[in-house]
Amino acid sequence: MDTPSEVASRQFEAAVKAGGLEILKFMIPGMRMCAPLGNMIKVLPLMELQPVPGGPRYLRGLMNLHGRSIPVIDLAARLGYGGYTRCTLETPILLCEHGGLQTGLIVDKVIGVETLEQDAWQQTPAFDNAGLLLNGTVQTRFGPSQVLCMERVIAIDLGGSHHPVAPGDGDIEESA
């Protein structure tokens, strides 16, 4: 029996192959990424985050958005791609939604929106492994981009031992 993530991955692949799927393109340090535009609500400026003691390292905290507490994930740390994203006052947070769950993703830069062509899908055998946080690769106008598996990325692992972010980490810089 297929997991919901495997079904979502196949649905995304089918949508890309059918053509006309809109994606949001963005970057984490050194990596081009994208996600279905349908999962994106808005791009927000970096805001004060409330730490979550004992949370996983990639969970940077909770943001207060119109009275709702929304978890904010450092996408580079979540993907295991180096350490934390170096944040400035211009660092964007992608407010995204999947399956009724809203999460903020800290990224380095937002590139823009693109509609994929039918031949954009470039899945490799490595992406067939269950549990990966990526669905595959698509060819965009600014080069190949890794496609986030939104369901897996926004699922916050609260089991096991974690290295939480210490309050006052000093990771936010003021811009010039």
Secondary structure, DSSP 8 states (H G I E B T S, - for coil): ---HHHHHHHHHHHHHHHS--EEEEEEETTEEEEEEGGGEEEEEE----B--TT--TTEEEEEEETTEEEEEEEHHHHTTSSS---EETT-EEEEEEETTEEEEEE-SEEEEEEE--GGGB---GGGGSTT-SEEEEEEETTEEEEEE-HHHHT----SS------TT---EE---
